[in-house]
Amino acid sequence: MTHTIRMTMAQALTRAMARQMTVVGGQTIPIFAGVWAIFGHGNVAGLGEALYGERDSLNTFRAHNEQSMAHAGIAFAKASRRRRFMAATTSIGPGATNMVTAAALAHVNRLPILLLPGDVFAGRVPDPVLQQIEDFGDGTISANDCFKPVSRYFDRITRPEQIMPAFERAMAVLTDPAECGPVTLALCQDVQTEAFDYPVDFFRERLWTPRRQGPDRTELAASVDALKKAKKPLIIIGGGVFYGEAEQQVLDFCQQHGLPMAVTQAGKGAIPDDHPLMMGALGVTGTQAANELAREADLVLALGTRLQDFTTGSRSLFRNPDCRLIGLNCVPFDAHKHNALPLVCDVRRGIEELAPALGCYHAPASWCEKAAQKKKAWQQSAARITASNITAPDLPSDAEVIGAVQRTSEASDVVVCAAGGLPGELHKLWTASQTGSYHIEYGFSCMGYEIAGGLGVKMADPSRQVTVMVGDGSYLMMNSEIATSVAMGVKLVIVVLDNRGFGCINRLQAATGGAPFNNLWKDSWSQTDIAIDFAAHARALGADSCHVDHIAALETALIHARQATKTQVIVIDTDPQHSTSEGGNWWDVAVPEHSDRQDVQQARSHYETSIKNRHAQ
């Protein structure tokens, strides 16, 4: 009996990938939804031939930019709750390094993707090969070493048999709830084509299901004790609630014990925004309701969040000197942050054990009543902020555009955004009423993610309309996957908000005392407010497009776009100066300690006062 099969390393890798399975909705399906590929001399002969041979069981997709194709794969994994993911392959030079930004984004957001950049010759005879980076003091270095700090696991395959332990480790990381993140396997281009007698067991079908770790008894008891003593509890809903498929358990827990909730960017939508106990966004981009409760809270239970500075207001938000923090997280690194009581476990398992242990505990009626009053007040503010002001002579604000998109959306629609001022406005103002309907990349806050991310989200669930909201700055950075969406027949609705520059950073520059400089077109070296015809550009990429002049026209265009069958791009000019002042919290952005400009001096004085107030808490 033959117990081995001879094939190239690349063929062995693709065959093994095609045989990794998972269960979604009761059905066993491949865990790899496909491979994004832009071929070059470093991967076309080896991996390209292997992918062609496996084309019936492992889809290959062609993109136009290496960074954006990886973004699409990452967005797919996020929309799939990390239960399925994709791979991306490039050649050895700029194609590989183009993916480093995407790797960092996946690393920050704890999202799985398998990156397969080609690498230099392991045999080294042709050195230096085209596009090879040469380190004068280390012959083992290649451009792919850039991936090491932004990968959860990195390996360079220099012999064909090495792919077996490397791929096993890769799968373990990609599917682990705590270690989850990008994996890079750098594939030396000669080794991709070398043959080896692989054991047939390497290609057996393997099923990967979520690991649900229970809580430690001691940590659970400490958390229960702290919760039972709480007079002003607040629950933070993080992305771990979504990835852990714990929405219903968390909602039942909060309803049973009368616990108000606030939400991070990654967690928004896990619990409906219109639920009476949901106070909305927390932190720098938070609602008044959520932040006012957070400032008073004496107990904060953080569920599946890494507690970055936008969530905690640069550690200035939780002001009650008696406030205790419980970090319920499957990642010990995150569970211990901010001197928290750690509760290291799966979110669903943790809540299932916390709920009965709390017994008849219920937050005090006065605290619940205060939460209800603050929520009602915020809802009234948000409705006013997002209303269409048809008589206003000025350009519409981002908030008014958000209101128009919301009014023409269905509950099942998914809004996609990243970077700039829009994510902050959406975090505050968007009403997400269904799981997965809010998809914002704000961990790495990466300009250019939006359109590629929308493509990945739509591929994850073609039944839902995906509306991408993107500023002109991000659009100019990365728009090529409009053509990909048209070519693939993956329809997106893209709303481009043109404020003629980097409006968000322009506002931050002003807030820190800076002079208007190099952010808006009119303040840059060009000294002119240039006009870019984004609608014409989008048409050139194959999309249907239009430019609208006001909010009412935007709503009409959005209604029309819903009925269309291919990607739609709608452009509207917006006010670069205006942002929502209601809600929010201080954010630590350092101001120069010395400047000849009075505006900077005043901003520094305010900054020093804010720092002192934070340290006094």
C-alpha positions in Angstrom: 0.0 0.0 0.0 1.3 3.4 -0.9 1.5 5.7 2.1 3.1 8.7 0.3 2.4 10.8 -2.7 4.9 12.7 -4.7 4.2 16.3 -5.5 5.8 19.7 -5.3 5.8 21.7 -2.1 3.3 24.2 -3.6 1.0 21.4 -4.7 1.2 19.8 -1.2 0.3 23.2 0.4 -2.7 23.9 -1.8 -4.1 20.3 -1.5 -3.8 20.5 2.3 -5.5 23.9 2.4 -8.4 22.5 0.4 -9.0 19.7 2.9 -9.3 21.9 6.0 -13.0 22.1 7.0 -15.3 23.8 9.5 -18.9 23.7 10.4 -21.1 26.7 9.8 -24.9 26.6 10.1 -24.8 22.9 10.6 -23.0 22.3 7.3 -19.4 21.1 6.9 -17.6 23.4 4.4 -14.0 24.3 3.5 -12.5 26.7 6.1 -10.5 28.4 3.3 -12.9 30.4 1.2 -10.3 31.0 -1.4 -6.9 32.5 -2.3 -6.3 36.0 -3.5 -3.4 36.0 -6.0 -1.4 38.5 -7.9 1.3 36.5 -9.7 4.9 37.4 -10.4 8.2 35.6 -11.0 8.3 34.5 -7.3 5.0 32.6 -7.3 3.5 32.1 -10.8 5.4 28.9 -11.7 5.2 27.2 -8.4 2.1 28.3 -6.5 0.4 29.4 -9.6 0.5 25.9 -11.2 -0.5 24.4 -7.9 -3.6 26.7 -7.5 -4.6 25.8 -11.1 -4.4 22.1 -10.3 -6.6 22.6 -7.2 -9.0 25.1 -8.9 -12.1 22.9 -8.4 -11.7 22.7 -4.7 -9.9 25.9 -3.8 -11.0 29.2 -5.4 -8.4 31.6 -6.7 -9.4 35.3 -7.0 -7.5 38.0 -9.0 -7.2 41.5 -7.5 -5.5 44.8 -8.5 -3.4 45.6 -5.4 -1.7 43.3 -3.0 -2.6 45.3 0.1 -6.2 45.6 -0.8 -6.7 42.0 -1.7 -5.4 41.1 1.7 -7.8 43.6 3.2 -10.6 41.9 1.3 -9.6 38.5 2.8 -9.4 40.0 6.3 -12.8 41.6 6.0 -14.2 38.3 4.9 -12.8 36.7 8.0 -14.2 39.4 10.3 -17.7 39.2 8.6 -17.4 35.4 9.0 -16.8 35.7 12.8 -13.3 34.2 12.2 -14.9 30.8 11.4 -13.7 31.0 7.8 -10.8 32.9 6.2 -8.7 33.3 3.1 -5.1 33.3 1.9 -3.2 35.8 -0.2 -0.1 35.2 -2.4 2.3 37.6 -4.1 5.7 37.6 -5.7 8.9 38.3 -3.8 9.3 42.1 -4.0 7.0 45.0 -3.8 4.0 42.7 -4.0 5.1 41.0 -0.8 5.9 44.2 1.1 2.6 45.7 -0.1 0.9 43.1 2.2 2.8 44.2 5.3 0.2 46.9 6.1 -2.6 44.4 5.7 -0.7 42.0 8.0 -0.4 44.8 10.6 -4.2 45.5 10.3 -5.0 41.8 10.9 -2.6 41.6 13.8 -4.1 44.6 15.6 -7.7 43.4 15.0 -6.9 39.7 15.9 -8.2 38.5 12.5 -7.0 35.4 10.6 -5.4 35.4 7.1 -2.8 33.2 5.6 -0.2 35.3 3.7 2.0 33.4 1.2 4.6 35.8 -0.3 7.1 34.3 -2.6 10.7 34.5 -1.4 14.3 34.4 -2.7 16.0 31.2 -3.9 16.8 28.9 -0.9 19.6 27.5 -3.1 21.0 31.1 -3.5 22.8 30.3 -6.8 21.0 33.1 -8.7 21.5 35.7 -5.9 20.7 38.5 -6.1 17.6 37.6 -7.9 15.3 40.2 -9.3 13.6 42.3 -6.5 15.8 40.7 -3.8 16.7 42.7 -0.8 20.3 42.2 0.2 21.5 42.6 3.8 25.2 43.3 3.9 25.6 41.5 7.2 23.1 38.7 7.1 22.6 36.4 4.2 19.3 35.0 5.6 17.4 38.3 5.4 14.8 38.9 2.7 12.1 41.5 2.3 9.7 39.0 4.0 11.4 39.6 7.3 9.2 42.7 7.4 6.3 40.4 8.2 7.8 39.1 11.4 6.6 41.8 13.8 3.2 41.9 12.3 2.5 38.1 12.1 1.3 35.8 14.8 3.3 33.1 13.3 6.1 33.4 10.7 8.1 30.7 8.9 10.3 30.6 5.8 10.1 27.4 3.8 13.6 26.4 2.6 13.0 22.7 2.2 9.8 21.1 0.7 9.2 18.9 3.8 9.1 21.9 6.1 5.7 22.8 4.8 4.1 20.0 6.9 5.0 21.3 10.4 4.7 24.9 9.3 1.2 24.4 7.9 0.1 22.5 11.0 1.3 25.4 13.2 -0.4 27.9 10.8 -3.7 26.2 11.1 -3.4 26.1 14.9 -2.8 29.8 15.1 -5.5 30.8 12.5 -8.2 28.9 14.4 -7.1 29.6 18.0 -9.4 32.2 19.7 -6.5 33.6 21.8 -3.6 33.5 19.3 -5.7 34.3 16.2 -4.1 36.6 13.7 -2.1 36.7 10.5 0.2 33.9 9.6 3.0 34.4 7.1 4.6 31.4 5.3 7.4 32.8 3.1 7.8 30.4 0.2 11.2 30.3 -1.4 10.5 30.2 -5.1 12.7 27.3 -5.9 11.4 25.3 -3.0 7.8 25.8 -4.3 8.7 23.7 -7.3 10.7 21.0 -5.6 9.0 17.6 -5.2 8.9 15.4 -2.1 7.2 12.1 -1.1 4.5 13.5 1.3 2.6 11.1 3.6 -1.0 10.8 2.6 -2.1 11.6 6.1 -1.0 15.2 5.5 -3.9 15.5 3.1 -6.6 14.0 5.3 -9.7 16.1 5.8 -9.5 17.9 9.1 -12.4 19.6 11.0 -11.7 22.8 12.9 -14.3 23.9 15.5 -14.1 26.8 18.0 -12.4 26.1 21.3 -14.5 27.3 24.2 -12.4 27.6 27.3 -14.2 27.8 30.7 -13.3 30.2 33.5 -10.9 29.4 36.3 -12.9 28.8 39.6 -10.9 31.4 41.6 -11.1 34.1 38.9 -14.8 33.4 38.5 -15.4 33.7 42.3 -13.5 37.0 42.4 -15.5 38.4 39.5 -18.9 37.3 41.0 -18.0 38.9 44.3 -17.1 42.2 42.6 -20.3 42.2 40.5 -22.5 41.5 43.5 -21.1 44.6 45.3 -21.7 46.9 42.3 -24.1 49.8 42.7 -23.3 51.3 39.3 -22.3 48.5 36.9 -21.6 48.9 33.2 -20.9 46.2 30.6 -18.6 46.9 27.7 -19.4 44.9 24.6 -16.3 44.2 22.5 -15.6 42.3 19.3 -15.1 39.1 21.3 -18.9 38.9 21.9 -19.4 38.8 18.1 -16.5 36.4 17.4 -17.6 34.2 20.3 -21.2 34.0 19.0 -22.3 35.1 22.4 -24.8 37.8 21.5 -27.9 36.1 22.9 -26.2 34.9 26.1 -24.9 38.4 26.8 -28.2 40.0 26.1 -30.0 37.5 28.4 -27.4 38.1 31.1 -27.8 41.9 31.0 -31.6 41.7 30.9 -31.7 39.3 33.8 -29.5 41.4 36.0 -30.4 44.9 34.8 -27.0 45.8 33.5 -26.5 48.8 31.1 -24.3 48.2 28.1 -21.9 50.3 26.1 -20.1 49.2 22.9 -16.7 49.4 21.2 -16.2 49.8 17.5 -15.6 46.0 17.1 -18.6 45.1 19.3 -21.1 47.5 17.8 -24.1 45.5 16.4 -23.6 42.5 18.6 -26.5 43.8 20.7 -29.1 45.9 18.9 -28.5 49.6 19.4 -32.1 50.2 20.0 -32.3 47.9 23.0 -33.3 49.8 26.2 -30.1 48.7 28.0 -27.7 49.6 25.2 -26.3 53.1 25.8 -24.3 53.0 22.5 -20.7 53.9 21.7 -18.1 54.3 24.4 -15.1 56.5 24.7 -13.6 59.2 22.5 -16.3 58.6 19.8 -18.9 57.7 22.4 -22.4 58.8 23.1 -23.3 61.1 26.0 -25.3 58.3 27.6 -22.5 55.7 27.6 -19.8 58.1 28.6 -21.7 59.6 31.5 -22.5 56.2 32.9 -18.8 55.2 32.4 -17.7 58.2 34.5 -19.8 57.1 37.4 -19.5 53.3 37.2 -18.1 51.5 40.1 -17.8 48.2 38.2 -17.0 47.7 34.5 -17.2 44.3 33.0 -15.2 44.3 29.7 -16.3 41.5 27.4 -13.9 40.6 24.6 -12.3 43.9 24.1 -8.6 44.9 24.0 -9.4 48.3 25.7 -7.5 50.6 23.3 -7.3 54.3 24.1 -10.4 55.3 22.1 -12.5 53.0 24.3 -11.0 54.2 27.6 -10.5 57.9 26.6 -6.8 57.4 27.0 -7.5 56.0 30.5 -9.4 59.1 31.5 -13.0 57.8 31.2 -13.6 55.6 34.3 -13.4 58.4 36.9 -15.0 56.8 40.0 -12.2 56.2 42.4 -13.9 53.0 43.6 -14.3 51.6 40.0 -13.2 48.0 39.5 -12.6 46.5 36.1 -13.2 42.9 35.2 -11.5 41.7 32.0 -13.4 38.8 30.6 -11.3 37.7 27.6 -10.0 34.5 26.0 -6.6 36.3 25.6 -4.7 36.7 29.0 -2.8 39.7 27.6 -6.0 41.6 27.2 -7.8 40.3 30.3 -5.1 41.7 32.6 -5.1 45.3 31.1 -5.8 48.3 33.3 -5.1 46.4 36.5 -8.3 44.4 35.9 -9.6 41.3 37.7 -8.8 38.8 34.9 -11.5 36.3 33.9 -9.7 34.3 31.1 -12.2 32.3 29.2 -14.5 32.2 26.1 -17.1 35.0 26.3 -20.0 32.6 25.9 -18.7 30.2 28.5 -17.9 32.9 30.9 -21.3 34.6 30.7 -23.0 31.2 31.0 -21.2 30.6 34.3 -21.4 34.2 35.6 -25.2 34.4 35.2 -26.3 31.7 37.6 -23.5 32.5 40.0 -24.9 36.1 40.4 -28.2 34.6 41.6 -30.9 37.3 42.2 -28.5 40.2 41.9 -30.0 43.2 39.9 -28.5 46.6 39.4 -30.2 49.2 41.6 -33.4 50.6 40.1 -32.0 54.2 40.4 -29.1 53.2 38.2 -31.3 51.6 35.6 -33.6 54.6 35.6 -30.7 57.0 35.1 -29.5 54.8 32.2 -32.9 55.0 30.6 -33.1 58.7 30.9 -29.7 59.2 29.4 -30.4 56.9 26.5 -33.6 58.8 25.7 -31.8 62.1 25.7 -29.1 60.8 23.4 -31.6 59.3 21.0 -33.2 62.7 20.7 -29.8 64.4 20.1 -28.8 61.8 17.5 -32.1 62.2 15.6 -31.6 66.0 15.5 -27.9 65.7 14.4 -28.6 63.2 11.5 -31.8 64.9 10.3 -31.8 66.3 6.8 -31.5 70.1 6.9 -32.8 70.9 3.4 -32.8 74.7 3.9 -29.2 74.9 5.1 -27.0 76.9 2.6 -23.9 75.1 3.6 -22.5 71.7 2.5 -23.9 68.8 4.5 -22.0 67.3 7.4 -20.9 63.7 7.6 -23.7 63.2 10.2 -26.3 64.3 7.7 -25.0 62.0 5.1 -25.0 59.1 7.7 -28.7 60.0 8.4 -29.5 59.7 4.7 -27.8 56.4 4.4 -29.6 55.1 7.5 -33.0 56.2 6.4 -32.7 54.4 3.1 -31.1 51.2 4.6 -32.7 48.0 5.6 -31.9 46.3 8.9 -30.0 43.5 7.2 -27.7 46.0 5.3 -24.0 46.2 6.3 -22.2 49.5 6.5 -18.5 49.4 6.0 -16.0 52.1 6.8 -12.4 52.7 8.2 -10.2 55.7 9.2 -10.8 59.4 9.3 -13.8 61.1 10.9 -16.5 58.9 9.5 -15.9 55.9 11.9 -16.3 58.2 14.9 -19.5 59.7 13.5 -20.8 56.2 12.7 -19.9 54.8 16.1 -22.0 57.5 17.8 -24.8 57.9 15.3 -25.4 54.7 13.3 -28.2 52.4 14.6 -27.1 48.8 14.1 -30.1 46.5 14.7 -28.8 43.2 13.4 -25.6 41.2 14.1 -23.0 41.9 11.5 -24.6 45.0 10.1 -21.8 47.3 11.3 -18.3 46.6 9.9 -15.7 49.3 10.8 -12.0 48.8 10.8 -10.8 51.1 13.6 -8.1 49.0 15.3 -5.5 50.0 12.8 -7.6 52.8 11.3 -6.3 52.0 7.9 -7.1 54.4 5.1 -7.9 52.4 1.9 -9.5 49.4 3.7 -13.0 50.6 2.9 -13.7 49.4 -0.7 -11.6 46.3 -0.5 -13.2 45.5 2.9 -16.6 45.9 1.4 -15.7 43.4 -1.2 -14.7 40.9 1.4 -17.9 41.5 3.5 -20.1 41.0 0.4 -18.3 37.8 -0.4 -18.9 36.5 3.1 -22.7 37.1 2.7 -23.9 37.9 -0.8 -27.5 38.1 0.5 -26.9 41.4 2.3 -26.5 44.8 0.7 -23.1 46.3 1.6 -22.8 50.1 1.7 -19.3 51.4 1.8 -18.8 54.9 3.2 -15.5 56.4 2.3 -13.8 59.8 2.3 -12.1 61.3 -0.8 -8.7 60.8 0.9 -9.2 57.1 1.4 -10.7 56.7 -2.1 -7.7 58.2 -3.7 -5.4 55.9 -1.7 -7.1 52.7 -2.7 -9.9 52.3 -5.2 -8.8 49.6 -7.6 -11.0 46.9 -6.2 -14.0 48.8 -7.7 -12.9 47.1 -10.9 -12.5 43.8 -9.1 -16.1 44.0 -7.7 -17.4 44.8 -11.2 -15.4 41.9 -12.8 -16.5 39.4 -10.1 -20.2 40.6 -10.2 -20.0 41.4 -6.5 -22.2 44.5 -6.1 -21.3 47.3 -3.7 -22.9 50.6 -3.0 -20.2 53.1 -2.4 -20.9 56.6 -1.0 -17.9 58.9 -1.4 -17.9 62.0 0.9 -15.7 64.6 -0.8 -14.4 67.2 1.6 -11.5 68.0 -0.6 -8.7 66.7 1.6 -8.0 65.0 4.9 -10.8 66.7 6.9 -10.5 64.7 10.1 -6.8 65.4 10.5 -7.4 69.0 9.6 -9.8 69.3 12.5 -7.3 67.6 14.8 -4.6 69.9 13.7 -6.8 72.9 14.6 -7.7 71.4 17.9 -4.1 71.0 18.9 -3.3 74.6 17.9 -1.8 73.9 14.6 -2.2 76.2 11.6 -4.1 75.0 8.6 -1.3 73.1 6.7 -1.0 70.3 4.3 -4.4 68.5 5.0 -7.0 70.2 2.8 -6.1 70.7 -0.8 -6.4 74.5 -0.4 -3.9 74.5 2.4 -1.3 72.3 0.7 1.6 73.1 -1.6 -0.8 73.3 -4.6 -2.5 76.4 -3.1 -5.7 75.5 -4.9 -8.9 73.7 -4.1 -8.7 71.2 -7.0 -11.8 69.4 -8.2 -11.6 65.7 -8.7 -14.4 64.0 -10.7 -14.8 60.9 -8.6 -17.9 59.9 -10.4 -16.1 59.9 -13.7 -13.3 57.9 -12.2 -15.6 55.3 -10.9 -17.3 55.0 -14.3 -13.9 54.4 -15.8 -13.4 51.4 -13.5 -16.7 49.9 -14.7 -19.1 51.1 -12.0 -22.3 53.0 -12.4 -21.9 56.4 -10.7 -23.3 59.8 -10.1 -22.7 63.1 -8.3 -25.4 64.5 -6.1 -25.7 68.0 -4.8 -27.8 67.6 -1.6 -29.1 65.1 0.9 -32.5 64.7 -0.8 -30.8 63.8 -4.0 -28.5 61.4 -2.1 -31.5 59.5 -0.7 -33.0 59.2 -4.2 -29.7 57.9 -5.5 -29.4 55.4 -2.7 -32.9 54.1 -3.4 -32.0 53.6 -7.0 -28.7 52.0 -6.1 -30.5 49.3 -4.1 -32.3 48.1 -7.3 -29.2 48.1 -9.5 -27.2 44.9 -10.2 -23.7 46.1 -10.3 -21.5 48.3 -8.2 -22.8 51.8 -7.6 -20.7 54.9 -6.6 -22.5 58.0 -5.3 -20.4 61.1 -4.7 -21.5 64.1 -2.5 -19.5 67.1 -1.4 -19.4 67.6 2.4 -18.2 70.2 4.9 -14.6 69.5 6.0 -14.9 71.6 9.2 -18.0 70.2 10.9 -18.1 67.2 13.2 -20.5 66.1 15.9 -19.7 67.9 19.2 -22.2 66.1 21.3 -20.8 63.1 23.2 -17.2 62.1 23.0 -14.3 62.2 25.5 -10.8 63.6 25.8 -8.2 61.8 23.7 -4.4 62.1 24.5 -2.8 63.7 21.4 0.4 65.3 22.5 0.7 69.1 21.9 4.2 70.7 21.4 5.6 71.9 24.7 7.3 74.9 23.0 6.0 77.0 20.1 6.1 80.7 19.2 2.5 80.4 18.1 -0.2 81.5 20.7 -2.7 78.9 19.4 -0.3 76.1 20.2 0.6 77.6 23.6 -3.1 77.7 24.5 -3.6 74.1 23.3 -0.6 73.0 25.4 -2.1 74.6 28.5 -5.3 72.8 28.0 -3.4 69.6 27.3 -1.5 69.9 30.6 -4.7 70.5 32.5 -6.2 67.4 31.0 -3.2 65.3 31.8 -3.3 66.4 35.5 -7.0 65.6 35.7 -6.3 62.1 34.3 -3.5 61.5 36.8 -5.7 62.7 39.7 -8.3 60.0 38.9 
